[in-house]
Amino acid sequence: MDTQHLPILITVGVVRHLLSRPMGQRMDWTAFQNSLETLNLRYPLETPKDVEEAAEILVDRIREAQRNAMASQPIKTSRRGNLPFHVREKMQQKRRLHKLWIRTRLT
């Protein structure tokens, strides 16, 4: 083989269950994909050391894209967390009245 290029076999894929994901956060897959589409490794890869360095850079950039895609969406702690204050206050009052009714009702 008379060429200046080294034959390199690279398999790149996204396996969702292998990416660590803290509970309560959602992954923005579009942002993750966009980050990886703009990925640019330095060229040319002439020595095995260059290939190793490029692989480390690739892994770091994938992790960075993952962190950025997860941080771009707010963590939802409650379905009712974003309700207006006066609505949450009414719901709390309703719960208190229900508890009072349960304790004081005639059986």
C-alpha positions in Angstrom: 0.0 0.0 0.0 1.8 3.1 -1.2 0.1 6.0 0.6 0.9 8.6 3.2 -2.3 7.8 5.1 -2.6 5.3 7.9 -5.6 3.1 7.7 -7.8 3.7 10.8 -11.1 2.1 11.6 -13.3 4.3 13.8 -16.8 3.3 14.9 -18.8 6.3 16.2 -22.3 5.9 17.6 -24.5 7.2 20.4 -25.7 4.6 22.8 -28.2 6.3 25.1 -28.0 3.9 28.0 -24.2 4.2 28.3 -24.2 8.0 28.8 -24.4 8.8 32.5 -27.5 10.9 33.2 -28.3 12.3 36.6 -31.9 11.7 37.7 -34.3 14.6 37.1 -32.5 16.0 34.0 -33.5 15.6 30.4 -31.2 15.3 27.5 -31.7 17.7 24.6 -30.7 15.3 21.8 -30.9 18.0 19.1 -28.3 20.2 21.0 -26.2 17.1 21.5 -26.3 16.2 17.8 -25.5 19.8 16.8 -22.5 19.9 19.1 -21.1 16.8 17.6 -21.7 17.9 14.0 -19.4 20.9 14.6 -16.7 18.6 16.0 -13.4 19.1 14.4 -10.3 17.0 15.2 -6.9 18.1 14.2 -5.5 16.6 11.1 -3.4 14.8 9.8 -3.2 11.7 12.1 0.3 10.5 11.2 1.5 8.5 14.2 -0.2 6.2 16.7 0.4 9.0 19.3 -1.6 11.4 17.1 -4.4 8.9 16.9 -4.5 8.4 20.7 -4.5 12.2 21.3 -7.4 12.6 18.8 -9.3 9.8 20.5 -8.9 11.6 23.9 -10.0 14.9 22.4 -13.0 13.1 20.8 -14.1 11.6 24.2 -13.7 14.9 25.9 -15.8 16.7 23.3 -18.5 14.1 23.5 -18.6 14.5 27.3 -18.7 18.3 27.0 -21.5 18.0 24.4 -23.4 15.8 26.8 -23.0 18.2 29.7 -24.1 21.2 27.6 -27.1 19.3 26.2 -28.2 18.4 29.7 -27.7 21.8 31.2 -29.7 23.5 28.5 -33.0 22.3 29.9 -34.3 23.1 33.4 -34.8 20.3 35.9 -38.4 19.7 36.6 -38.9 19.1 40.3 -42.6 19.1 40.4 -45.5 19.2 38.0 -47.0 22.0 40.1 -43.8 23.9 40.8 -44.5 26.5 38.1 -48.0 27.4 39.2 -48.8 30.9 40.3 -48.4 31.5 44.0 -52.2 32.2 44.6 -53.1 28.9 43.0 -50.6 27.0 45.1 -51.9 28.8 48.2 -55.5 27.7 47.3 -54.4 24.1 46.9 -52.6 24.2 50.3 -55.8 25.6 51.9 -57.9 22.9 50.2 -55.5 20.2 51.6 -55.8 21.7 55.1 -59.6 21.8 55.0 -59.7 18.2 53.7 -57.5 17.0 56.6 -59.7 18.9 59.1 -62.8 17.4 57.6 -61.3 13.9 57.9 -60.4 14.4 61.5 -63.7 16.0 62.6 -66.4 14.2 60.5 -69.0 12.1 62.1 -68.6 8.4 61.5 
